Amino acid sequence: MKLYEFALEPSSGFATPLKGDTLFGHFCWQAAYDPSLLNGGLEKWVKVYSDRPFAVFSSAWPRIQRDKIQFALKRFDLPASVLFPAKAGEDRKTRILQHKKNMRKKWMLLDEDLSMSLDVVQFIDDQELFRQAAGNGLEPQTGCAVPVAERQFVSMFAQPHNSINRLTSTTGEAGFTPFSTSSNVYFPGAVLSVFGLIDEEATDVERVATALRRIGCFGYGKDASTGKGRFQIRFARELAMPAQGSSNACYLLAPCVPEKGLFAHTFFSPFTRFGKHGDRLAHARQPFKNPVIMADEGGVLVVHDDSVFAKPYIGRAVLNTSKSQKEAVVQGYSPYLPLRLEI
């Protein structure tokens, strides 16, 4: 497999976070309607997906290009005592204030070569991420209502609605019944990077980019029919696989279902995917999938078997999640970045 970077530019809000497993599901729908995207068609590759994934997508990460290209990733899901060890001689009050400041640093900057080390990684907060990304052209338009100190790379936006009776074109007997839907909104000019592992025997980067471009055109995730989930593909390029060196741990770039028996220690935030079919199966009798508990992106898995590093991905396929489509699979795989961790 080869590793590629797909640069996305959001053009609307996202009601569903840009995570790798959902992006994989969208790609499968594109391949179902356009068999030319996969050599031999989707059914051929879904049958062998448990042993040989044809594509593995990461979640989307902020891309920063100033003096050099950097990526902002989620901070390691490691104990604060490991990431921010206390300094000798600090009094209790100073230590507490510093801890609060450190907990706001939920991002870390990674250079273009994707090498990571706890000793040199730079942790930043939301405001610093926006300042770093300002070199991408994140300049507010004249009359921007957001104060400078509160500007962020991504913000939560609540859209108010009101329930309407479609038969009477009124709010109905209950009267005014407002509700709101939330979405993630990126600042104008923001660029996100998705890392994709592609099996060259199944497809190539041009066809994957074509599928992603179509997804961005028609919308990704929830509320796509109302304009959410739109993005454009700026470019796609091949990246070198990150060097393994003396690594003994894996950093997850997407939600993952780790294999049993391969890891000595695991540090992650649990993430439950309450999946739902898209496209025409969204209107099926049973559109919802069985819940899948995953290790969220940002998790760190310490291996006790170096054979894990023989593949550029970890995890496994998740089967039997759908009652409407028995052959449906969930991407339980994740691209990873190797690192050295002393426990």
LINJOFEN-V229574 format. One record per residue. SS is DSSP state (a for helix, b for strand, c for the rest). PHI is phi in degrees with one decimal (none if undefined). Layout:
((SS | PHI) (SS | PHI))
This chain:
((c | none) (b | -118.2) (b | -102.5) (b | -130.1) (b | -109.5) (b | -113.0) (b | -91.0) (b | -110.7) (b | -117.7) (b | -62.6) (c | -124.5) (c | -159.5) (c | -76.9) (b | -122.4) (c | -79.4) (c | -118.8) (c | -58.7) (c | -78.9) (c | -107.7) (a | -61.4) (a | -68.9) (a | -70.4) (a | -62.7) (a | -63.4) (a | -60.8) (a | -63.2) (a | -62.5) (a | -63.0) (a | -65.0) (a | -62.5) (a | -69.0) (a | -66.9) (a | -86.9) (c | -129.7) (a | -58.3) (a | -69.2) (a | -70.1) (c | -128.5) (c | -63.7) (c | 92.4) (c | 89.6) (a | -66.2) (a | -58.9) (a | -59.3) (a | -84.1) (a | -67.6) (a | -62.8) (c | -106.0) (c | -62.1) (c | -65.2) (c | -105.3) (c | -148.0) (c | -66.4) (c | -83.7) (b | -157.7) (b | -132.7) (b | -106.8) (b | -88.3) (b | -73.8) (b | -90.4) (b | -127.3) (b | -58.6) (b | -110.0) (b | -118.9) (b | -132.2) (c | -122.7) (c | -69.4) (c | -149.1) (b | -85.8) (b | -137.1) (b | -120.6) (b | -99.7) (b | -108.3) (b | -63.8) (c | -58.4) (c | -49.7) (c | -83.2) (c | -114.5) (c | -56.3) (a | -59.3) (a | -66.5) (a | -82.7) (a | -75.5) (c | -129.1) (c | -63.5) (c | -66.3) (c | -86.7) (c | -63.6) (c | 89.3) (c | -73.8) (c | -81.0) (a | -62.1) (a | -63.4) (a | -63.3) (a | -65.7) (a | -67.8) (a | -63.2) (a | -67.0) (a | -63.5) (a | -62.0) (a | -65.9) (a | -65.7) (a | -68.0) (c | -79.8) (c | -85.7) (c | -95.9) (b | -120.4) (b | -139.9) (b | -93.3) (b | -128.6) (b | -73.4) (c | -62.1) (c | -78.0) (c | 63.9) (c | -84.3) (c | -135.7) (c | -151.6) (c | -63.0) (c | -75.4) (c | -119.1) (c | -65.4) (b | -106.0) (b | -96.2) (b | -137.6) (c | -100.1) (a | -61.8) (a | -66.7) (a | -67.8) (a | -60.7) (a | -63.5) (a | -64.0) (a | -65.3) (a | -79.5) (a | -60.1) (a | -67.3) (a | -78.1) (c | 101.1) (c | -80.6) (c | -103.7) (c | -66.1) (c | -71.8) (c | -58.6) (c | 86.4) (c | -59.3) (c | -82.3) (c | -87.7) (c | -59.5) (a | -55.9) (a | -66.7) (a | -104.7) (c | -71.0) (c | -132.0) (c | -63.5) (b | -139.3) (b | -132.1) (b | -90.1) (b | -122.5) (b | -101.8) (b | -99.7) (b | -73.6) (b | -137.8) (b | -140.9) (c | -70.9) (c | -122.4) (b | -78.8) (c | -72.2) (c | -81.7) (c | -106.8) (c | 58.7) (b | -128.7) (c | -79.0) (c | 84.8) (c | -64.3) (c | -73.3) (c | 76.0) (c | -72.0) (c | -125.6) (b | -74.3) (b | -151.5) (b | -135.4) (b | -119.8) (b | -109.0) (b | -152.1) (b | -88.8) (b | -117.2) (b | -93.5) (c | -65.6) (c | -53.1) (c | 94.6) (c | -64.8) (c | -127.1) (b | -116.6) (b | -115.9) (b | -111.5) (b | -95.1) (b | -125.3) (b | -96.8) (b | -125.4) (c | -80.9) (c | -65.5) (c | -78.2) (c | -95.0) (c | -161.7) (c | -141.7) (a | -65.2) (a | -63.5) (a | -71.9) (a | -65.3) (a | -62.4) (a | -62.1) (a | -63.3) (a | -64.9) (a | -63.3) (a | -67.4) (a | -60.3) (a | -64.6) (a | -73.8) (a | -92.3) (c | 110.0) (c | -113.8) (c | 75.0) (c | -63.3) (c | 60.3) (a | -62.2) (a | -70.1) (a | -105.2) (c | 104.4) (c | -80.7) (c | 72.9) (c | -93.7) (b | -156.9) (b | -119.6) (b | -94.0) (b | -75.4) (b | -167.6) (b | -135.3) (b | -148.9) (b | -81.2) (b | -118.3) (c | -74.6) (c | -61.5) (c | -61.8) (c | -68.2) (c | -87.7) (c | 54.1) (c | -99.4) (c | -63.8) (c | -135.6) (b | -147.4) (b | -125.9) (b | -99.6) (b | -80.5) (c | -99.2) (c | -156.7) (c | -57.4) (b | -145.4) (c | -111.6) (c | -64.6) (c | -70.5) (c | -81.3) (c | 81.7) (c | -103.8) (b | -125.6) (b | -81.4) (b | -139.8) (b | -133.0) (b | -129.6) (c | -160.3) (c | -95.8) (b | -64.9) (b | -133.4) (b | -100.8) (b | -91.8) (c | -90.9) (c | -72.7) (b | -142.1) (c | -65.2) (c | -107.3) (a | 53.7) (a | -69.2) (a | -74.8) (a | -64.4) (a | -106.4) (c | -72.2) (c | -63.5) (c | -128.2) (c | -78.1) (b | -89.9) (c | -96.4) (c | -68.5) (c | -62.1) (b | -126.4) (b | -88.8) (b | -129.4) (b | -86.1) (c | -72.4) (c | -58.2) (c | 95.8) (c | -70.5) (b | -124.6) (b | -114.3) (b | -91.2) (b | -88.7) (c | -119.1) (c | -136.4) (a | -65.2) (a | -64.2) (a | -56.5) (a | -77.9) (a | -73.1) (c | -117.0) (c | -82.2) (b | -139.3) (b | -132.2) (b | 106.9) (c | -153.3) (c | -74.3) (b | -111.9) (c | -111.3) (c | 57.2) (c | -100.2) (c | -122.6) (c | -95.8) (c | -94.1) (c | -145.5) (c | -62.9) (c | -83.1) (c | -62.9) (c | -127.4) (b | -115.3) (c | -71.7) (c | -94.4) (b | -88.9) (b | -149.1) (b | -63.4) (b | -138.9) (b | -116.2) (b | -76.0) (b | -152.3) (c | -102.8) (c | -132.4) (c | -97.7) (c | -102.8))
